[in-house]
Amino acid sequence: MPKVSVITDTDSSLPREMAAKYNILQVPISIHFDEGLSGTDHDITNAQLFEKIDKTGNLPTTAAPTPGVFVEYFKKVFKVEKPDTLIYFSISGGMSATIKSAQIAAEDLKSDYDIRVVDTNMLSMAQGYMVLAAAEAAHNGASVEEAIAAAEKVYQNTVLYGALSTLKYLSMSGRVSHITAGMAGMLNIRPILSIQNGKLAMLEKVRTKKKSWMRLIELVKADVGSYAIERISIMHVYAEDAARQFETIFRSEMDCPAEIPIIDFNPGLSVHTGAGLVGVCLVVDK
C-alpha cells in the first residue's frame, strides 16, 4: 500500500505535541524587525514579538517561506519518512503567498518526488484540524485521495470565530485608520472575525468584551445546531488568561468535550491580528 505523509506551515498554529503524533513538520514563517529581532516563528515567541512591537511602536514584516525553504522541508520528509507521496496543506492562498512558494518547489522536484499542494482556504486551527484529519487517515492506510477527502470533510464541518480586543494593531498595519481605531477604543468596540471565501472577514462590531464573547457564542450555536462537537480549541493571541475566562463562559453555554486545548496563534499569524484576540475553532460531527 502506498505510503502518504502530510506536512503544513506554522500558520496552522498546530501545537507541537499534536503535530508530533503524526510527524507533521510545519514550515516556518519569517519575521523581521528593522531594530534587530529577526528569525522565524520557530524561534520567536509571541512574548518577544509583542514586547518589541509595544516598545518600538512598529510592526515587523512577515514573509512566506521561499521555494528553497520548501524544497529543504520536502526533501527532509522524503529522506526521513520515505513516503510515496507527500501532501502539503497550505494556509489559505487568499491570505498568503505561502502556497505559491510551495507550488514552485513542488514543480522543481516533480521529476523525483510526488508532492501534492493543497490550499486549505483556512488558517490557524481550522487549517490545523484539516491537517490532522489527513494525517490520521494516512496513518491508517488511506490513499492520497482519501487523505485529502478527510481534510475536505473537516473543512465543510469547521466553525471558526474570533473577537479582537483592540484595533490598535490593525491601525499600525494600515488595515484600518488611526481615527477608526481611536474611536473603537473610546467606544470599547470588539470586532468579531471569521473566514469567508478563504479570507478573514470582519462580521460585526460589538461593544464590550463580554458582549462580544456572548455574540461569538451565539454565532457558534447557530452554526453547530444539534450536531455534536468532534474537535474544539480555544484560540488566543498572547492572552491566555482571557482565553481561559472565555472557556468558562463557553462551557456554561455549550455541551463541550472534557478537554479543550488552549492554543496561541503562531507569531507569524498573530502579528496580523494583534495581542488580545480570543476565539474558538470547532469541527462538528455531521
VOPAGU-2260 file (C-alpha; in pm, 1 decimal, decimal comma):
REM VOPAGU-2260
SITE   aa  ch    i         X         Y         Z
SITE  MET   A    0       0,0       0,0       0,0
SITE  PRO   A    1     145,3     342,3     -98,0
SITE  LYS   A    2     263,8     549,6     195,5
SITE  VAL   A    3     140,5     907,7     236,2
SITE  SER   A    4     299,4    1177,4     453,3
SITE  VAL   A    5     149,1    1512,5     549,8
SITE  ILE   A    6     306,4    1848,8     634,0
SITE  THR   A    7     183,8    2206,4     671,9
SITE  ASP   A    8     308,3    2553,4     768,4
SITE  THR   A    9     318,6    2725,8    1105,5
SITE  ASP   A   10      14,4    2937,5    1021,0
SITE  SER   A   11    -180,1    2624,8    1117,8
SITE  SER   A   12     -89,5    2705,4    1481,6
SITE  LEU   A   13     -74,4    2329,9    1543,8
SITE  PRO   A   14      74,1    2267,5    1889,7
SITE  ARG   A   15     395,0    2069,7    1867,0
SITE  GLU   A   16     258,5    1775,0    2063,1
SITE  MET   A   17     -34,6    1738,0    1821,0
SITE  ALA   A   18     192,7    1761,8    1518,5
SITE  ALA   A   19     449,9    1523,3    1666,8
SITE  LYS   A   20     196,3    1240,5    1697,6
SITE  TYR   A   21     197,2    1207,2    1318,9
SITE  ASN   A   22     542,4    1352,4    1246,8
SITE  ILE   A   23     388,3    1660,6    1086,8
SITE  LEU   A   24     654,6    1916,5    1002,3
SITE  GLN   A   25     549,9    2282,2     993,0
SITE  VAL   A   26     731,5    2511,5     751,6
SITE  PRO   A   27     805,4    2839,7     935,1
SITE  ILE   A   28     703,8    3196,1     851,6
SITE  SER   A   29     980,7    3460,1     858,1
SITE  ILE   A   30     959,0    3761,4    1090,0
SITE  HIS   A   31    1181,5    4068,9    1070,6
SITE  PHE   A   32    1215,7    4391,6    1269,1
SITE  ASP   A   33    1445,2    4666,7    1145,3
SITE  GLU   A   34    1551,7    4705,7    1509,1
SITE  GLY   A   35    1723,9    4369,1    1510,0
SITE  LEU   A   36    1478,5    4094,7    1601,8
SITE  SER   A   37    1472,5    3854,2    1309,2
SITE  GLY   A   38    1403,4    3487,6    1262,0
SITE  THR   A   39    1105,2    3260,5    1212,4
SITE  ASP   A   40     813,2    3164,9    1428,1
SITE  HIS   A   41    1006,1    2852,7    1519,8
SITE  ASP   A   42    1237,0    3066,2    1734,5
SITE  ILE   A   43    1047,1    3392,3    1807,0
SITE  THR   A   44     769,9    3382,3    2067,2
SITE  ASN   A   45     461,8    3599,5    2096,7
SITE  ALA   A   46     604,9    3740,5    2420,7
SITE  GLN   A   47     915,8    3858,7    2236,3
SITE  LEU   A   48     709,4    3977,8    1942,1
SITE  PHE   A   49     466,5    4199,2    2130,4
SITE  GLU   A   50     728,3    4328,4    2371,1
SITE  LYS   A   51     917,3    4454,1    2065,4
SITE  ILE   A   52     603,8    4593,2    1898,4
SITE  ASP   A   53     496,1    4783,1    2209,0
SITE  LYS   A   54     848,9    4913,8    2267,9
SITE  THR   A   55     908,7    5036,8    1912,9
SITE  GLY   A   56     554,4    5122,1    1805,9
SITE  ASN   A   57     619,2    4933,0    1482,3
SITE  LEU   A   58     503,1    4604,4    1338,4
SITE  PRO   A   59     753,3    4359,9    1192,3
SITE  THR   A   60     733,9    4236,5     838,0
SITE  THR   A   61     642,4    3874,3     778,6
SITE  ALA   A   62     732,3    3669,7     474,9
SITE  ALA   A   63     618,9    3342,0     328,0
SITE  PRO   A   64     878,7    3065,1     319,8
SITE  THR   A   65    1082,3    3079,2      -0,2
SITE  PRO   A   66    1064,9    2798,0    -255,9
SITE  GLY   A   67    1411,4    2699,0    -136,5
SITE  VAL   A   68    1284,9    2650,3     219,2
SITE  PHE   A   69    1004,2    2430,7      87,8
SITE  VAL   A   70    1250,0    2225,5    -115,7
SITE  GLU   A   71    1450,2    2170,0     203,5
SITE  TYR   A   72    1145,1    2057,8     401,1
SITE  PHE   A   73    1002,8    1843,1     121,4
SITE  LYS   A   74    1333,8    1661,7      77,5
SITE  LYS   A   75    1363,2    1611,8     452,7
SITE  VAL   A   76    1027,2    1435,6     467,8
SITE  PHE   A   77    1116,9    1206,6     179,5
SITE  LYS   A   78    1452,4    1126,0     338,5
SITE  VAL   A   79    1314,6    1054,1     684,1
SITE  GLU   A   80     961,3     925,3     622,1
SITE  LYS   A   81    1020,9     776,1     276,5
SITE  PRO   A   82     661,9     824,7     158,1
SITE  ASP   A   83     540,8     753,8    -192,3
SITE  THR   A   84     350,7    1082,2    -184,8
SITE  LEU   A   85     373,5    1395,5      27,4
SITE  ILE   A   86      74,7    1625,6      79,1
SITE  TYR   A   87     138,0    1982,9     185,4
SITE  PHE   A   88    -163,2    2169,3     329,3
SITE  SER   A   89    -121,0    2545,3     299,7
SITE  ILE   A   90    -270,4    2844,8     475,3
SITE  SER   A   91    -537,0    2999,0     252,8
SITE  GLY   A   92    -392,5    3132,3     -69,8
SITE  GLY   A   93    -630,9    3424,4     -28,6
SITE  MET   A   94    -434,1    3541,3     274,8
SITE  SER   A   95     -74,8    3444,9     199,8
SITE  ALA   A   96     170,8    3384,3     -83,9
SITE  THR   A   97     294,8    3074,6     100,9
SITE  ILE   A   98     116,8    2833,5    -132,2
SITE  LYS   A   99     284,9    2987,6    -436,0
SITE  SER   A  100     628,9    2911,6    -293,7
SITE  ALA   A  101     521,2    2555,1    -222,5
SITE  GLN   A  102     389,5    2511,6    -575,8
SITE  ILE   A  103     718,3    2634,0    -723,1
SITE  ALA   A  104     912,7    2391,5    -502,3
SITE  ALA   A  105     685,1    2100,3    -589,5
SITE  GLU   A  106     724,6    2176,7    -959,8
SITE  ASP   A  107    1104,5    2186,6    -924,4
SITE  LEU   A  108    1105,4    1845,6    -756,4
SITE  LYS   A  109     838,9    1672,0    -963,4
SITE  SER   A  110    1085,6    1458,0   -1157,9
SITE  ASP   A  111    1198,4    1291,4    -834,2
SITE  TYR   A  112     907,9    1320,7    -589,9
SITE  ASP   A  113     528,0    1307,5    -590,2
SITE  ILE   A  114     415,0    1617,4    -399,4
SITE  ARG   A  115      56,5    1742,9    -376,2
SITE  VAL   A  116      -6,4    2103,2    -268,5
SITE  VAL   A  117    -349,6    2169,9    -119,6
SITE  ASP   A  118    -498,7    2510,9     -37,2
SITE  THR   A  119    -697,7    2472,5     286,2
SITE  ASN   A  120    -870,6    2810,8     242,3
SITE  MET   A  121    -829,2    2831,5     620,3
SITE  LEU   A  122    -581,4    2937,0     886,1
SITE  SER   A  123    -488,6    2857,9    1245,5
SITE  MET   A  124    -662,7    2554,6    1392,9
SITE  ALA   A  125    -919,9    2544,0    1113,3
SITE  GLN   A  126    -622,5    2465,1     892,0
SITE  GLY   A  127    -467,5    2253,8    1166,4
SITE  TYR   A  128    -768,3    2026,8    1204,2
SITE  MET   A  129    -771,9    1962,3     830,7
SITE  VAL   A  130    -406,3    1864,2     850,9
SITE  LEU   A  131    -467,9    1634,2    1147,7
SITE  ALA   A  132    -758,0    1462,8     971,8
SITE  ALA   A  133    -545,9    1393,9     665,4
SITE  ALA   A  134    -251,9    1272,3     875,5
SITE  GLU   A  135    -476,1    1040,8    1078,4
SITE  ALA   A  136    -624,7     899,3     759,6
SITE  ALA   A  137    -279,9     847,5     607,9
SITE  HIS   A  138    -159,8     682,5     929,5
SITE  ASN   A  139    -449,2     436,8     896,8
SITE  GLY   A  140    -354,6     346,7     540,4
SITE  ALA   A  141    -559,8     593,9     338,2
SITE  SER   A  142    -465,3     678,0     -18,4
SITE  VAL   A  143    -368,8    1030,9    -122,3
SITE  GLU   A  144    -720,8    1096,5    -245,6
SITE  GLU   A  145    -874,5     958,4      72,5
SITE  ALA   A  146    -645,6    1168,0     294,7
SITE  ILE   A  147    -734,0    1485,1     102,9
SITE  ALA   A  148   -1102,8    1391,7     121,1
SITE  ALA   A  149   -1073,9    1354,4     500,4
SITE  ALA   A  150    -935,0    1707,7     518,9
SITE  GLU   A  151   -1208,8    1837,4     289,6
SITE  LYS   A  152   -1475,7    1685,5     513,7
SITE  VAL   A  153   -1329,0    1874,0     810,9
SITE  TYR   A  154   -1329,9    2193,0     603,8
SITE  GLN   A  155   -1701,3    2152,3     537,0
SITE  ASN   A  156   -1775,1    2099,3     907,2
SITE  THR   A  157   -1550,0    2363,6    1063,5
SITE  VAL   A  158   -1664,5    2670,0    1257,4
SITE  LEU   A  159   -1420,6    2949,6    1343,6
SITE  TYR   A  160   -1480,4    3286,5    1509,6
SITE  GLY   A  161   -1258,1    3533,4    1690,6
SITE  ALA   A  162   -1312,1    3856,0    1883,9
SITE  LEU   A  163   -1048,2    4128,4    1872,4
SITE  SER   A  164    -972,7    4319,0    2190,2
SITE  THR   A  165    -840,5    4625,3    2005,3
SITE  LEU   A  166    -793,8    4775,8    1661,2
SITE  LYS   A  167    -455,5    4913,6    1766,1
SITE  TYR   A  168    -253,2    4658,8    1573,4
SITE  LEU   A  169    -471,1    4673,7    1260,9
SITE  SER   A  170    -421,6    5050,2    1272,9
SITE  MET   A  171     -43,7    5006,0    1292,1
SITE  SER   A  172     -57,0    4782,7     984,8
SITE  GLY   A  173    -266,6    5032,7     792,2
SITE  ARG   A  174    -564,4    4797,0     763,8
SITE  VAL   A  175    -782,6    5047,0     949,6
SITE  SER   A  176    -728,3    5418,8    1004,4
SITE  HIS   A  177    -591,2    5563,6    1326,6
SITE  ILE   A  178    -915,2    5758,8    1364,7
SITE  THR   A  179   -1126,0    5443,7    1333,7
SITE  ALA   A  180    -905,9    5260,7    1581,9
SITE  GLY   A  181    -918,6    5553,2    1825,1
SITE  MET   A  182   -1298,2    5575,4    1806,6
SITE  ALA   A  183   -1326,9    5199,0    1851,5
SITE  GLY   A  184   -1109,7    5221,9    2161,8
SITE  MET   A  185   -1317,1    5504,5    2306,2
SITE  LEU   A  186   -1640,3    5312,5    2244,9
SITE  ASN   A  187   -1490,1    4979,8    2361,5
SITE  ILE   A  188   -1576,0    4812,5    2031,1
SITE  ARG   A  189   -1470,4    4449,4    1983,6
SITE  PRO   A  190   -1488,7    4334,9    1619,0
SITE  ILE   A  191   -1585,0    3972,7    1550,6
SITE  LEU   A  192   -1390,4    3793,2    1277,5
SITE  SER   A  193   -1441,9    3477,4    1076,9
SITE  ILE   A  194   -1320,7    3329,6     748,7
SITE  GLN   A  195   -1522,6    3378,1     432,0
SITE  ASN   A  196   -1409,6    3258,2      91,1
SITE  GLY   A  197   -1060,2    3196,5     218,0
SITE  LYS   A  198   -1014,7    3542,7     369,9
SITE  LEU   A  199   -1051,1    3697,1     713,9
SITE  ALA   A  200   -1373,6    3892,9     733,3
SITE  MET   A  201   -1495,5    4137,3     995,2
SITE  LEU   A  202   -1852,4    4024,9    1060,1
SITE  GLU   A  203   -1976,5    4253,7    1335,7
SITE  LYS   A  204   -1865,1    4523,7    1576,9
SITE  VAL   A  205   -1985,2    4464,6    1932,6
SITE  ARG   A  206   -1931,6    4688,4    2232,9
SITE  THR   A  207   -1755,1    4544,3    2541,6
SITE  LYS   A  208   -1558,5    4223,8    2575,9
SITE  LYS   A  209   -1835,7    4025,4    2744,6
SITE  LYS   A  210   -2093,3    4114,6    2481,6
SITE  SER   A  211   -1854,2    4024,5    2201,7
SITE  TRP   A  212   -1789,1    3686,8    2360,4
SITE  MET   A  213   -2158,9    3618,9    2407,6
SITE  ARG   A  214   -2229,7    3718,1    2048,1
SITE  LEU   A  215   -1948,8    3490,8    1932,0
SITE  ILE   A  216   -2108,9    3203,1    2123,0
SITE  GLU   A  217   -2447,1    3283,8    1967,2
SITE  LEU   A  218   -2290,7    3257,0    1621,8
SITE  VAL   A  219   -2130,2    2924,7    1711,7
SITE  LYS   A  220   -2460,8    2788,5    1844,0
SITE  ALA   A  221   -2636,4    2883,7    1522,0
SITE  ASP   A  222   -2371,5    2705,4    1314,0
SITE  VAL   A  223   -2344,6    2395,5    1530,9
SITE  GLY   A  224   -2717,7    2341,4    1576,1
SITE  SER   A  225   -2791,3    1992,6    1709,1
SITE  TYR   A  226   -2463,3    1839,0    1592,6
SITE  ALA   A  227   -2205,8    1711,7    1839,1
SITE  ILE   A  228   -1867,3    1881,8    1867,4
SITE  GLU   A  229   -1597,2    1646,7    1738,0
SITE  ARG   A  230   -1289,4    1868,2    1783,8
SITE  ILE   A  231   -1254,0    2202,2    1956,9
SITE  SER   A  232    -992,2    2450,2    2069,0
SITE  ILE   A  233    -998,9    2792,4    2226,1
SITE  MET   A  234    -757,2    3019,0    2038,2
SITE  HIS   A  235    -592,0    3336,5    2153,4
SITE  VAL   A  236    -312,6    3579,2    2075,6
SITE  TYR   A  237     -90,2    3635,1    2378,3
SITE  ALA   A  238    -398,8    3633,9    2602,2
SITE  GLU   A  239    -411,2    3301,1    2783,0
SITE  ASP   A  240    -593,6    3434,0    3090,7
SITE  ALA   A  241    -866,7    3582,9    2873,5
SITE  ALA   A  242    -889,7    3257,2    2677,4
SITE  ARG   A  243    -946,1    3060,7    2998,8
SITE  GLN   A  244   -1212,7    3308,6    3107,5
SITE  PHE   A  245   -1380,8    3262,5    2771,0
SITE  GLU   A  246   -1358,4    2883,9    2808,2
SITE  THR   A  247   -1552,7    2901,8    3135,0
SITE  ILE   A  248   -1830,2    3103,7    2971,9
SITE  PHE   A  249   -1830,9    2884,5    2661,4
SITE  ARG   A  250   -1865,8    2566,8    2867,8
SITE  SER   A  251   -2161,1    2716,7    3053,4
SITE  GLU   A  252   -2337,5    2776,8    2720,7
SITE  MET   A  253   -2237,7    2471,2    2513,1
SITE  ASP   A  254   -2209,0    2096,1    2554,7
SITE  CYS   A  255   -1831,6    2053,4    2522,2
SITE  PRO   A  256   -1575,0    1772,7    2530,9
SITE  ALA   A  257   -1398,5    1719,3    2862,4
SITE  GLU   A  258   -1074,6    1870,9    2735,0
SITE  ILE   A  259   -1044,2    2187,8    2528,8
SITE  PRO   A  260    -690,5    2280,1    2419,0
SITE  ILE   A  261    -596,3    2644,8    2471,3
SITE  ILE   A  262    -388,0    2740,1    2168,4
SITE  ASP   A  263    -190,5    3056,3    2098,0
SITE  PHE   A  264    -160,5    3175,5    1739,0
SITE  ASN   A  265     185,1    3137,2    1594,0
SITE  PRO   A  266     380,4    3468,8    1583,1
SITE  GLY   A  267     377,9    3484,4    1204,1
SITE  LEU   A  268      -0,4    3493,3    1220,3
SITE  SER   A  269     -61,1    3681,0    1544,7
SITE  VAL   A  270     113,1    3995,8    1421,8
SITE  HIS   A  271    -174,9    4045,7    1178,0
SITE  THR   A  272    -449,9    4040,8    1442,7
SITE  GLY   A  273    -258,7    4178,7    1738,9
SITE  ALA   A  274    -247,6    4071,2    2100,7
SITE  GLY   A  275    -571,9    4006,1    2283,9
SITE  LEU   A  276    -769,6    3811,1    2025,0
SITE  VAL   A  277    -981,5    3531,0    2170,3
SITE  GLY   A  278   -1168,1    3284,2    1955,7
SITE  VAL   A  279   -1288,9    2931,9    1906,9
SITE  CYS   A  280   -1243,5    2672,3    1635,7
SITE  LEU   A  281   -1450,8    2357,6    1627,9
SITE  VAL   A  282   -1539,9    2071,8    1397,8
SITE  VAL   A  283   -1889,0    1927,8    1420,3
SITE  ASP   A  284   -1977,4    1563,0    1362,7
SITE  LYS   A  285   -2209,5    1568,6    1061,9
